[in-house]
């Protein structure tokens, strides 16, 4: 959707569905202004070739007296249900015409049939103290048992926000509300059904904590556990999307801007354990204003479609292969040292330890290291974990990773209690960017550096969860395409062990 091709000056708020015949339906808000309270219509485009080409947009619903927002499509056989919000005057409105309420309509023939007349489901004034009630935005679910499920939220008059589910067990004839998810300060959310029937809700943190929030339901969305932060899923105050992929692996995919404050750097995260961890990720779109609202759908076999907002009031569709999503550039547990060579100008010893990884020993004032050719795209994630002896806490030793790939250079290490790096502020010298607590430093510490679009974000995990600790610009220092692991010793000799290295 683009103002250059369509009749509206702004397109925001994407939603995506794959209907039973394989067509893709892309929904969006078509706006005359950027205001959430302005004149907003719902529009749709269809693709019958897996997202390669798209038919012209058509208006699903136009209310000249107000706004239609937050599309939530749900596919049931050849029927497309559409839930949405309405804030308007006229015969369709609830008892508070200036505030949002939730409506439903549907279309047969895979969304080609005429849409039914909108029906009011939930009036914002049904409960005392509610300012408005809303759904989505983004796709809803048809559960394994046939229940239709849509994510929703309340804004209270006092400013509190809560999530809950809306569901129907009679093909959309009637709808009920589930109980509020314990935890205030949330907003737009999406849900996924896991292999065991658990419903996972993933929500926006309206309080600005810089993380996504999640909770689980074991009764089809009627009740949920309390919200918990997702340490690996950075997010500004913004919508994000989640989808469970078909197949025995039961993989989950999350899409959203990967930054604590800015809507930028749209990234896909993959979980293989039902959303308990999200270690693997891939960049879709780098840069400011290029990662905001999105929705996900599983397209042709082995392919995803990411419908996302982009700078210029546009909405784009990205087709993503599952093979690319799962691609790992380099993974090594150092049980063997195939592919690695000793750094000739760095005296020291290196040996593979089948049980513990790569053992590096540097003499006093020296350095021990190994290097290998480095092949990856312009955006990559690098993780390494290691063990340091307690003697290193006096600052006498350093162990780290050095990535040199032409226009980018990343140097990251741990020296005793300090996490150090070469950043754009350090003129090529080591700079302390984080200090570990003595408790965390006593065990294994893992690092994850996400490098893309000239920005590095560093995460550290010691005894607890992943924690964001720093961001900086990559120094623009061309270098040889290689990856090196090393340890350096100060006045005393130093031995460290690198347990695992992964670039993806």
VEXDREN-2710 file (C-alpha; in Angstrom, 1 decimal):
% VEXDREN-2710
k/r/px/py/pz
1/UNK/0.0/0.0/0.0
2/UNK/1.5/3.3/-1.0
3/UNK/0.2/6.9/-1.4
4/UNK/1.9/7.0/-4.8
5/UNK/-0.4/4.2/-6.1
6/UNK/-3.5/4.4/-3.9
7/UNK/-6.1/7.2/-3.3
8/UNK/-5.2/7.8/0.3
9/UNK/-2.3/9.9/1.6
10/UNK/-1.4/7.4/4.5
11/UNK/-1.5/3.7/5.0
12/UNK/-0.9/2.2/8.4
13/UNK/-1.7/-0.8/10.6
14/UNK/-1.3/-3.9/8.6
15/UNK/-3.1/-7.3/9.0
16/UNK/-2.5/-10.4/7.0
17/UNK/-4.4/-13.7/6.4
18/UNK/-4.0/-16.8/4.2
19/UNK/-7.4/-18.1/3.1
20/UNK/-8.1/-21.7/2.4
21/UNK/-7.5/-21.5/-1.4
22/UNK/-4.0/-20.1/-0.7
23/UNK/-4.7/-16.5/-1.5
24/UNK/-3.1/-13.8/0.7
25/UNK/-5.3/-11.0/2.0
26/UNK/-3.5/-7.9/3.1
27/UNK/-5.6/-5.4/5.2
28/UNK/-4.6/-1.9/6.2
29/UNK/-6.0/1.4/7.6
30/UNK/-6.3/4.0/4.8
31/UNK/-6.1/7.4/6.4
32/UNK/-6.7/10.9/5.3
33/UNK/-4.5/12.2/8.2
34/UNK/-2.1/10.6/10.6
35/UNK/-4.5/11.0/13.5
36/UNK/-5.8/7.9/15.1
37/UNK/-9.1/9.7/15.5
38/UNK/-9.4/11.0/11.9
39/UNK/-11.2/9.7/8.8
40/UNK/-10.0/6.1/8.5
41/UNK/-11.3/3.4/6.2
42/UNK/-10.3/-0.3/5.9
43/UNK/-8.8/-1.5/2.6
44/UNK/-7.7/-4.8/1.3
45/UNK/-5.5/-6.2/-1.5
46/UNK/-5.4/-9.8/-2.6
47/UNK/-2.5/-11.9/-4.0
48/UNK/-3.1/-15.2/-5.8
49/UNK/0.5/-16.0/-6.5
50/UNK/2.0/-16.2/-3.0
51/UNK/2.7/-12.4/-2.7
52/UNK/4.5/-11.8/-6.0
53/UNK/1.8/-9.6/-7.4
54/UNK/-1.2/-8.0/-5.8
55/UNK/-4.6/-7.0/-7.1
56/UNK/-5.8/-3.4/-6.8
57/UNK/-6.9/-2.3/-3.4
58/UNK/-10.6/-2.2/-2.6
59/UNK/-12.4/-0.6/0.3
60/UNK/-13.8/-3.1/2.8
61/UNK/-15.5/-0.5/5.0
62/UNK/-15.9/3.3/4.7
63/UNK/-17.5/5.3/7.4
64/UNK/-17.7/9.0/6.3
65/UNK/-18.6/10.1/9.8
66/UNK/-15.6/8.6/11.7
67/UNK/-12.9/6.0/11.7
68/UNK/-12.6/2.2/11.2
69/UNK/-9.4/0.7/12.7
70/UNK/-7.4/-2.3/13.9
71/UNK/-8.4/-5.0/11.4
72/UNK/-8.3/-8.6/12.8
73/UNK/-9.0/-11.2/10.1
74/UNK/-9.8/-14.8/11.1
75/UNK/-10.1/-17.6/8.5
76/UNK/-12.7/-20.4/8.9
77/UNK/-13.0/-22.6/5.9
78/UNK/-13.9/-20.4/3.0
79/UNK/-15.2/-17.6/5.3
80/UNK/-13.2/-14.6/6.4
81/UNK/-14.3/-13.1/9.7
82/UNK/-13.2/-9.5/10.3
83/UNK/-13.2/-7.9/13.7
84/UNK/-12.3/-4.2/13.9
85/UNK/-12.8/-1.1/16.0
86/UNK/-15.2/1.7/15.3
87/UNK/-15.2/5.2/16.7
88/UNK/-17.9/7.1/14.8
89/UNK/-21.2/8.8/14.9
90/UNK/-24.3/7.3/13.2
91/UNK/-26.3/4.1/13.5
92/UNK/-23.4/1.7/14.0
93/UNK/-22.0/3.4/17.1
94/UNK/-22.3/2.4/20.7
95/UNK/-23.3/4.6/23.6
96/UNK/-20.1/6.7/23.6
97/UNK/-19.7/7.8/20.0
98/UNK/-16.3/9.4/20.5
99/UNK/-14.6/6.2/21.7
100/UNK/-13.8/2.8/20.2
101/UNK/-16.0/-0.3/20.3
102/UNK/-15.5/-3.7/18.7
103/UNK/-17.5/-4.9/15.6
104/UNK/-17.7/-8.0/13.4
105/UNK/-18.5/-8.8/9.8
106/UNK/-17.7/-11.6/7.5
107/UNK/-17.3/-12.6/3.8
108/UNK/-17.6/-15.9/2.0
109/UNK/-15.9/-17.3/-1.0
110/UNK/-12.4/-16.8/0.5
111/UNK/-13.1/-13.1/1.0
112/UNK/-14.5/-12.4/-2.4
113/UNK/-18.1/-12.4/-1.3
114/UNK/-20.0/-9.3/-0.1
115/UNK/-19.2/-8.3/3.5
116/UNK/-22.1/-8.7/5.9
117/UNK/-23.5/-5.7/7.7
118/UNK/-21.3/-4.8/10.7
119/UNK/-22.5/-6.1/14.1
120/UNK/-21.6/-4.5/17.4
121/UNK/-20.0/-7.0/19.7
122/UNK/-18.7/-5.0/22.7
123/UNK/-19.6/-1.5/23.6
124/UNK/-17.0/0.4/25.5
125/UNK/-19.5/1.5/28.1
126/UNK/-20.5/-2.0/29.1
127/UNK/-18.3/-1.8/32.1
128/UNK/-18.0/1.2/34.3
129/UNK/-14.7/3.0/34.0
130/UNK/-13.8/1.9/30.5
131/UNK/-12.6/4.6/28.1
132/UNK/-12.5/2.2/25.1
133/UNK/-12.3/-1.4/24.0
134/UNK/-10.3/-2.5/21.0
135/UNK/-8.9/-5.6/19.2
136/UNK/-5.6/-6.5/17.6
137/UNK/-4.4/-5.2/15.2
138/UNK/-3.2/-8.3/13.3
139/UNK/-4.5/-11.8/12.6
140/UNK/-6.7/-13.7/14.9
141/UNK/-6.9/-17.5/15.3
142/UNK/-9.0/-20.5/14.6
143/UNK/-8.0/-22.9/17.3
144/UNK/-7.6/-26.7/16.9
145/UNK/-11.0/-27.2/18.6
146/UNK/-12.7/-24.7/16.2
147/UNK/-12.9/-21.7/18.6
148/UNK/-12.4/-18.3/16.9
149/UNK/-10.0/-16.2/19.0
150/UNK/-9.1/-12.5/18.7
151/UNK/-6.7/-10.5/20.9
152/UNK/-8.1/-7.4/22.6
153/UNK/-7.4/-4.7/25.1
154/UNK/-9.1/-2.2/27.4
155/UNK/-8.2/1.4/28.1
156/UNK/-9.6/2.5/31.4
157/UNK/-10.6/6.0/32.2
158/UNK/-7.8/6.1/34.8
159/UNK/-5.2/5.3/32.1
160/UNK/-4.7/1.6/33.0
161/UNK/-4.6/-0.9/30.1
162/UNK/-5.4/-4.6/30.1
163/UNK/-5.3/-7.4/27.6
164/UNK/-7.9/-10.2/27.2
165/UNK/-9.3/-12.5/24.5
166/UNK/-12.5/-12.4/22.6
167/UNK/-13.8/-15.8/21.4
168/UNK/-16.6/-17.5/19.6
169/UNK/-17.6/-21.2/19.7
170/UNK/-20.4/-21.0/17.1
171/UNK/-18.6/-19.7/14.0
172/UNK/-19.0/-16.1/14.8
173/UNK/-22.7/-16.0/15.7
174/UNK/-22.0/-15.0/19.3
175/UNK/-18.8/-13.8/21.0
176/UNK/-17.7/-13.7/24.6
177/UNK/-14.9/-12.0/26.6
178/UNK/-12.3/-13.8/28.6
179/UNK/-10.9/-12.6/31.8
180/UNK/-8.3/-9.8/32.0
181/UNK/-4.7/-11.0/31.8
182/UNK/-3.1/-10.1/35.1
183/UNK/-0.8/-7.1/34.5
184/UNK/-1.5/-3.5/33.7
185/UNK/0.2/-1.2/31.3
186/UNK/-0.2/-3.4/28.2
187/UNK/-1.8/-2.6/24.8
188/UNK/-1.9/-4.1/21.3
189/UNK/-1.3/-7.8/21.3
190/UNK/-1.3/-11.0/19.2
191/UNK/-1.7/-14.6/20.1
192/UNK/-0.5/-18.0/19.0
193/UNK/-1.7/-21.6/19.7
194/UNK/1.1/-23.9/20.7
195/UNK/1.3/-27.6/19.9
196/UNK/-0.1/-28.6/23.3
197/UNK/-3.1/-26.2/22.9
198/UNK/-1.6/-23.5/25.1
199/UNK/-2.4/-20.0/24.0
200/UNK/0.6/-17.6/24.1
201/UNK/-0.1/-13.9/24.2
202/UNK/2.6/-11.4/23.2
203/UNK/1.9/-7.8/24.0
204/UNK/3.2/-4.2/23.7
205/UNK/4.5/-2.7/27.0
206/UNK/2.8/0.7/27.1
207/UNK/4.8/1.7/30.1
208/UNK/8.1/1.8/28.1
209/UNK/10.0/-1.0/29.7
210/UNK/11.8/-1.8/26.4
211/UNK/10.7/-5.4/26.3
212/UNK/7.8/-7.5/25.0
213/UNK/5.5/-9.0/27.6
214/UNK/3.9/-12.5/27.4
215/UNK/1.5/-14.7/29.3
216/UNK/-0.1/-18.2/28.7
217/UNK/-3.6/-19.7/28.8
218/UNK/-4.5/-23.3/29.2
219/UNK/-8.2/-22.9/28.7
220/UNK/-8.5/-21.5/25.2
221/UNK/-8.0/-17.9/26.1
222/UNK/-10.5/-17.6/29.0
223/UNK/-7.9/-17.0/31.6
224/UNK/-4.1/-16.3/31.5
225/UNK/-1.1/-16.4/33.7
226/UNK/0.4/-13.0/34.7
227/UNK/2.5/-11.1/32.2
228/UNK/6.2/-11.6/32.2
229/UNK/8.9/-9.7/30.3
230/UNK/10.6/-11.3/27.3
231/UNK/14.3/-10.4/28.0
232/UNK/15.4/-11.3/24.4
233/UNK/12.7/-9.3/22.6
234/UNK/13.6/-5.7/22.7
235/UNK/10.8/-3.4/21.7
236/UNK/9.9/0.3/21.9
237/UNK/6.3/1.2/22.6
238/UNK/5.0/-0.5/19.5
239/UNK/2.9/-3.3/18.2
240/UNK/4.5/-6.6/17.3
241/UNK/3.4/-9.9/15.7
242/UNK/3.7/-13.6/16.5
243/UNK/3.0/-16.8/14.5
244/UNK/3.3/-20.5/15.1
245/UNK/4.6/-22.2/12.0
246/UNK/3.2/-25.5/10.6
247/UNK/5.3/-28.6/11.0
248/UNK/6.4/-31.0/13.8
249/UNK/9.0/-28.5/15.1
250/UNK/6.3/-26.1/16.2
251/UNK/8.5/-23.1/15.7
252/UNK/7.3/-19.7/16.8
253/UNK/8.2/-16.5/14.9
254/UNK/8.0/-13.0/16.3
255/UNK/8.4/-9.8/14.2
256/UNK/9.0/-6.3/15.6
257/UNK/11.4/-3.4/15.8
258/UNK/14.5/-4.5/17.7
259/UNK/15.3/-1.5/19.7
260/UNK/14.4/-0.3/23.2
261/UNK/13.2/3.2/22.2
262/UNK/13.0/3.6/18.4
263/UNK/10.8/2.0/15.8
264/UNK/13.6/0.8/13.6
265/UNK/15.4/-2.4/12.6
266/UNK/12.6/-4.8/11.9
267/UNK/13.8/-8.3/12.9
268/UNK/12.4/-11.8/13.0
269/UNK/13.0/-13.9/16.1
270/UNK/12.6/-17.7/16.2
271/UNK/11.7/-19.9/19.2
272/UNK/12.0/-23.7/19.2
273/UNK/10.7/-24.1/22.7
274/UNK/7.2/-22.5/22.7
275/UNK/8.4/-19.0/23.3
276/UNK/10.5/-19.8/26.4
277/UNK/13.6/-18.4/24.6
278/UNK/14.2/-16.4/21.4
279/UNK/17.9/-16.8/20.7
280/UNK/17.9/-17.0/16.9
281/UNK/17.0/-13.9/14.8
282/UNK/17.3/-12.4/11.3
283/UNK/17.1/-8.8/10.2
284/UNK/14.3/-7.9/7.7
285/UNK/14.7/-4.2/7.3
286/UNK/17.5/-2.0/8.8
287/UNK/17.3/1.6/9.6
288/UNK/15.1/4.2/11.4
289/UNK/11.4/4.3/10.7
290/UNK/11.7/1.0/8.8
291/UNK/10.5/-1.3/11.6
292/UNK/7.1/-0.6/13.1
293/UNK/3.7/-2.4/13.0
294/UNK/3.7/-5.8/11.3
295/UNK/1.8/-9.0/10.8
296/UNK/2.9/-12.5/9.8
297/UNK/1.4/-15.3/7.7
298/UNK/2.8/-18.7/6.5
299/UNK/2.6/-18.6/2.7
300/UNK/3.7/-21.3/0.3
301/UNK/5.6/-24.3/1.8
302/UNK/8.8/-23.1/3.3
303/UNK/7.9/-19.4/3.1
304/UNK/6.7/-16.6/5.4
305/UNK/5.2/-13.2/4.5
306/UNK/5.9/-10.2/6.7
307/UNK/3.5/-7.3/6.1
308/UNK/5.0/-4.2/7.7
309/UNK/4.9/-0.5/7.9
310/UNK/7.6/1.5/6.3
311/UNK/8.7/5.2/6.1
312/UNK/6.5/7.3/3.9
313/UNK/3.1/5.9/5.1
314/UNK/3.6/2.8/3.1
315/UNK/3.0/-0.9/3.9
316/UNK/5.3/-3.5/2.3
317/UNK/5.2/-7.3/2.0
318/UNK/8.5/-9.2/2.5
319/UNK/8.7/-12.8/1.5
320/UNK/11.0/-14.8/3.7
321/UNK/12.3/-18.3/3.1
322/UNK/12.3/-20.6/6.2
323/UNK/15.7/-21.9/5.0
324/UNK/17.1/-18.4/5.2
325/UNK/15.4/-17.8/8.5
326/UNK/17.2/-20.8/9.9
327/UNK/20.6/-20.1/8.3
328/UNK/23.6/-20.1/10.6
329/UNK/26.9/-18.7/9.1
330/UNK/29.2/-20.3/11.7
331/UNK/28.7/-22.5/14.7
332/UNK/31.6/-24.1/16.6
333/UNK/31.9/-25.8/20.0
334/UNK/35.7/-26.1/19.5
335/UNK/35.7/-29.9/19.9
336/UNK/38.0/-29.7/16.9
337/UNK/39.8/-26.8/15.3
338/UNK/39.1/-27.5/11.7
339/UNK/39.1/-24.3/9.7
340/UNK/41.0/-22.3/12.4
341/UNK/44.7/-21.2/12.1
342/UNK/47.0/-19.8/14.8
343/UNK/47.6/-16.1/14.7
344/UNK/51.3/-16.2/13.8
345/UNK/52.2/-12.8/15.4
346/UNK/50.6/-13.7/18.7
347/UNK/52.6/-16.1/20.8
348/UNK/50.6/-18.4/23.1
349/UNK/49.0/-21.8/23.2
350/UNK/45.6/-22.9/21.9
351/UNK/44.1/-26.4/22.2
352/UNK/40.7/-27.9/21.7
353/UNK/39.1/-29.4/24.8
354/UNK/36.3/-31.8/23.9
355/UNK/34.6/-31.2/27.3
356/UNK/35.1/-27.4/27.8
357/UNK/35.8/-25.8/24.4
358/UNK/38.8/-23.8/23.2
359/UNK/41.5/-23.4/25.8
360/UNK/43.7/-20.4/25.2
361/UNK/46.8/-19.6/27.2
362/UNK/48.7/-16.3/26.9
363/UNK/52.1/-15.6/28.5
364/UNK/52.6/-12.4/30.5
365/UNK/52.2/-9.4/28.2
366/UNK/51.3/-11.8/25.3
367/UNK/48.3/-12.9/23.3
368/UNK/47.0/-16.3/22.2
369/UNK/44.5/-16.5/19.3
370/UNK/43.0/-18.4/16.5
371/UNK/41.5/-17.0/13.3
372/UNK/39.4/-18.2/10.3
373/UNK/37.7/-16.8/7.2
374/UNK/34.5/-15.0/8.0
375/UNK/31.5/-15.2/5.6
376/UNK/28.2/-13.6/6.4
377/UNK/25.8/-11.0/5.1
378/UNK/25.9/-7.4/6.1
379/UNK/23.6/-8.0/9.1
380/UNK/24.5/-10.7/11.5
381/UNK/24.3/-11.8/15.2
382/UNK/27.3/-13.0/17.0
383/UNK/27.3/-14.9/20.3
384/UNK/30.1/-16.4/22.3
385/UNK/30.3/-17.9/25.8
386/UNK/33.2/-18.7/27.9
387/UNK/34.7/-19.3/31.3
388/UNK/37.3/-17.1/33.1
389/UNK/39.3/-18.1/36.1
390/UNK/38.7/-16.0/39.3
391/UNK/42.3/-14.6/39.0
392/UNK/41.1/-12.6/36.0
393/UNK/39.0/-10.4/38.3
394/UNK/42.1/-8.3/39.0
395/UNK/42.1/-7.1/35.4
396/UNK/45.1/-9.1/34.4
397/UNK/43.4/-11.0/31.5
398/UNK/41.1/-10.4/28.6
399/UNK/39.3/-12.8/26.3
400/UNK/37.2/-11.9/23.3
401/UNK/36.1/-12.0/19.7
402/UNK/37.2/-9.8/16.8
403/UNK/35.1/-9.6/13.6
404/UNK/36.6/-7.8/10.6
405/UNK/34.5/-7.8/7.5
406/UNK/35.5/-4.9/5.2
407/UNK/33.4/-1.8/6.2
408/UNK/32.6/-3.1/9.7
409/UNK/34.7/-4.1/12.6
410/UNK/33.5/-5.5/15.9
411/UNK/35.7/-6.1/18.9
412/UNK/34.1/-7.4/22.1
413/UNK/35.7/-8.9/25.2
414/UNK/35.6/-9.5/28.9
415/UNK/38.3/-8.3/31.2
416/UNK/37.7/-9.5/34.7
417/UNK/34.4/-8.0/35.9
418/UNK/34.3/-5.6/32.9
419/UNK/32.7/-6.0/29.5
420/UNK/34.9/-4.0/27.1
421/UNK/34.5/-3.1/23.4
422/UNK/36.0/-1.0/20.7
423/UNK/33.3/1.5/19.9
424/UNK/33.0/4.7/17.8
425/UNK/33.9/6.7/20.9
426/UNK/37.1/4.9/21.8
427/UNK/39.4/5.6/18.8
428/UNK/40.3/2.0/18.5
429/UNK/41.0/1.5/22.2
430/UNK/39.2/-0.8/24.6
431/UNK/36.4/1.0/26.4
432/UNK/34.4/-0.4/29.4
433/UNK/30.7/-0.5/28.6
434/UNK/29.4/-2.7/31.4
435/UNK/30.5/-4.1/34.7
436/UNK/29.3/-7.5/36.0
437/UNK/28.4/-8.1/39.6
438/UNK/30.8/-10.4/41.5
439/UNK/28.0/-13.0/41.7
440/UNK/27.5/-13.0/37.9
441/UNK/31.2/-13.0/37.2
442/UNK/31.8/-16.2/39.1
443/UNK/30.2/-18.4/36.5
444/UNK/29.9/-18.6/32.7
445/UNK/29.0/-15.4/30.9
446/UNK/27.4/-15.3/27.4
447/UNK/27.4/-12.4/25.1
448/UNK/25.3/-11.6/22.1
449/UNK/26.2/-8.7/19.8
450/UNK/23.6/-7.8/17.2
451/UNK/25.3/-5.9/14.4
452/UNK/23.4/-4.2/11.6
453/UNK/23.0/-0.9/9.8
454/UNK/26.2/0.5/11.5
455/UNK/24.8/-0.2/15.0
456/UNK/25.9/-2.8/17.6
457/UNK/23.6/-3.7/20.5
458/UNK/25.2/-5.8/23.2
459/UNK/23.3/-8.3/25.5
460/UNK/24.9/-10.2/28.4
461/UNK/23.6/-13.3/30.2
462/UNK/25.2/-14.5/33.4
463/UNK/23.2/-16.2/36.2
464/UNK/19.9/-14.8/35.0
465/UNK/18.2/-13.8/31.7
466/UNK/19.6/-11.9/28.8
467/UNK/20.0/-8.2/29.6
468/UNK/20.7/-5.3/27.2
469/UNK/23.8/-3.4/28.4
470/UNK/24.9/-1.0/25.6
471/UNK/24.6/0.2/22.0
472/UNK/27.2/1.9/19.9
473/UNK/28.1/2.7/16.3
474/UNK/30.5/0.4/14.5
475/UNK/33.8/2.1/13.7
476/UNK/34.3/2.4/9.9
477/UNK/37.7/0.7/9.7
478/UNK/38.1/-1.6/6.8
479/UNK/39.8/-4.9/7.6
480/UNK/40.5/-8.4/6.4
481/UNK/37.5/-10.6/6.2
482/UNK/38.1/-12.9/9.1
483/UNK/36.9/-13.8/12.6
484/UNK/39.3/-14.2/15.5
485/UNK/39.1/-15.4/19.0
486/UNK/41.8/-14.5/21.5
487/UNK/43.0/-13.9/25.0
488/UNK/45.5/-11.4/26.2
489/UNK/47.5/-11.3/29.4
490/UNK/48.7/-8.4/31.5
491/UNK/51.5/-8.6/34.0
492/UNK/50.6/-12.3/34.7
493/UNK/49.9/-15.1/32.4
494/UNK/46.2/-15.8/31.5
495/UNK/44.2/-18.8/30.5
496/UNK/40.6/-18.7/29.4
497/UNK/38.2/-21.1/27.7
498/UNK/35.8/-20.2/25.0
499/UNK/32.9/-22.6/25.1
500/UNK/30.8/-21.8/22.0
501/UNK/30.8/-19.4/19.1
502/UNK/27.9/-18.8/16.8
503/UNK/27.3/-16.3/14.0
504/UNK/23.9/-16.2/12.4
END
